[in-house]
């Protein structure tokens, strides 16, 4: 598992969510987000690649709790170049 040290979450005016990440190695295969409704989420890009989205902004947690999917955008931020984008299902896991 790797910790996403730099990421951004954007919510559109109609509550669509996009997660912006730095470029990742490898390709996503059946990606999904595991989210328990708190301030952390796990992005499973493929079987070997799990990214911790840590300390989510409290302003977006309600939106994530009520979303079924997000768009993940992997980009070179310095050059404004999108390298990969894909839709990811959110699997909601109750906090235990």
C-alpha positions, 0 to 999 in steps of 0.5 A: 500500500502506498500513501497518496502524499499529494492528491486533490478532490474536486466536487462539481456543482452537481455533486460529481466527485473527481480525485486528482492524483500524481501519475501512478505506475502500472495500469488500473484494472477493475479499480474501486474505492473502499470508503467507510464514511470517515476521513480515509479511503482506499483506492484499489487500482489493481490487485497489487496497487492500493493507495491510501487517501488520507485525511479527507477534507470534512467538507467532501465526506458527506458527498462521498458518502452519497456517491456511487462513483468518482472519476480518478484523474492521474496527471502531471500537475506541473505540465497540466497533462492528464495521463490517465482517467477512469471511473471508479465505483465506491464500495461503502463499508460501514465503520466498525 
